[in-house]
Amino acid sequence: MLERMPALQSRDYRLLFYETVLGAAARWALLLGRGWLVFELTDSTGAVGIVTFAGMAPFLFLGPIGGGLADRLDRRRMAIGAGAIGVVISLVLGALVVADVVETWHVVLLAVLQGTSMAMVAPAQEALMPSLVKREHLLNAITLAGLARHGSRVAGPLAGGLVLATLGAGAVFFLSAGLLALSVVQVWRIRWRPAAPPLAAGSLARSIGRDVAQGMGYAWRDRRVRLILSLVGAHCGLTMAFDSLMPRLATDIGGGSDTFSAIVVGAGVGALAGTLALSQLRQEHLRGPMFAAVGVGSGLSMIVLGLAQTPAMAVVGAALAGGTQATYMAMSATFIQSVIPDRLRGRVMSLYLMLAAGHMAFMNLGFGLIADSVGERVLLIWPGVLWVAVFLLAALAMTDLRGLLRRGQFAAVEGVA
């Protein structure tokens, strides 16, 4: 196994891998529990869209700051502190539900706080990774991290769905807190320490704005990074912003919380299969055709999901969506990580996370608010059609994307470091 996945030879990376699995599973369970709780409280996809937006929006507003901090502070301690805050927030939400005093505004406020902690954890994780593996194993480490995140879409919603159906939403939030606590323990066990001491608070305050601007400037100057970031924003907004629509779809096709959980788990199974296949891909020239296939497939899967008339068909559509979308995102992250310098890694990857989560946040909010009026199916089908058109037009019009699809890697660009 270690020959096929060499990044796992590093003890510290294995601990980060375990942390990613546990933390992502906790967040998927949390997303499942929050969505169904708010739908039960309000019977409104608009309310589900608002709470989904609240959980994702901090990535948009705080992501670059988190990236700047990750390039300046002890990334390990940063991940531990932010993760611990997430544990407390999940416990508070669970207690409110069990005490039967929870209201929609409680869920929204705590989603904002939880999203803030996640916006600090994610850049620290991404920037920590290259310090834990050999340089030649970095791409394998990135792919395995994607496998962990997307594979947890099976474990988190499956466990959360079972708990939701038997013990209720409050128990889901306690489950999330437990998983987050275990993830924090994994990071605490990492032996790596930064070579230089962290900056003093005053020095940090003076430099953080300059650092964020430097990261943004690099991302704009390197047209390869700019291309991938632009496509990631469009992809996440048009094909991955359907969380707020799933409770209504599950209800319309004759299901309840069980069907809702099955749809979410179906997406996780697809994501696991897609990223596992990607982790075994060794021939670099095959990356281009695979990127094209999952790019187009991301849009087509949304059409299948939007046309579903039975729970089984919805689960199949969700599995196709999870497989293509997770693979597309993992490959996009790999392409970016392969060209950016390590000194800017935290800042540039925070922009990647900001665009991904930000577009999903706003589109989930918009879709949720109008779905009660126009129906959820049109908001699944037509954005999928639009994404396919955007991706194909970009492939025809942009030289860098055409080269990437042919060769499976970007050509070198002068003068962007």
Protein Blocks (a to p, Z undefined) as FASTA:
>chain_A
ZZmmmmlmpmklmmmmmmmmmmmmmmmmmmmmmmmmmmmmnopaklmmmmmmmmmmmmmm
mmmmmmmmmmmmcfklmmmmmmmmmmmmmmmmmmmmmnopacfklmmmmmmmmmmmmmmm
mmmmmmmmmmmpcfklmmmmmmmmmmmmmmmmmmmmmmmmmmmmmnojklmmmmmmmmmm
mmmmmmmmpmbdcfbdcddfklmmmmmmmmmmmmmmmmmmmmmlmmmmmmmmmmmmmmmm
mmmmmmmmmmmnopafklmmmmmmmmmmmmmmmmmmmmmpmblklmmmmmmmmmmmmmmm
mmmmmmpcbfklmmmmmmmmmmmmmmmmmmmmmmmmmmpcfklmmmmmmmmmmmmmmmmm
mmmmmmmmmmmmnopklmmmmmmmmmmmmmmmmmmmmmklmmmmmnopacddehkZZ
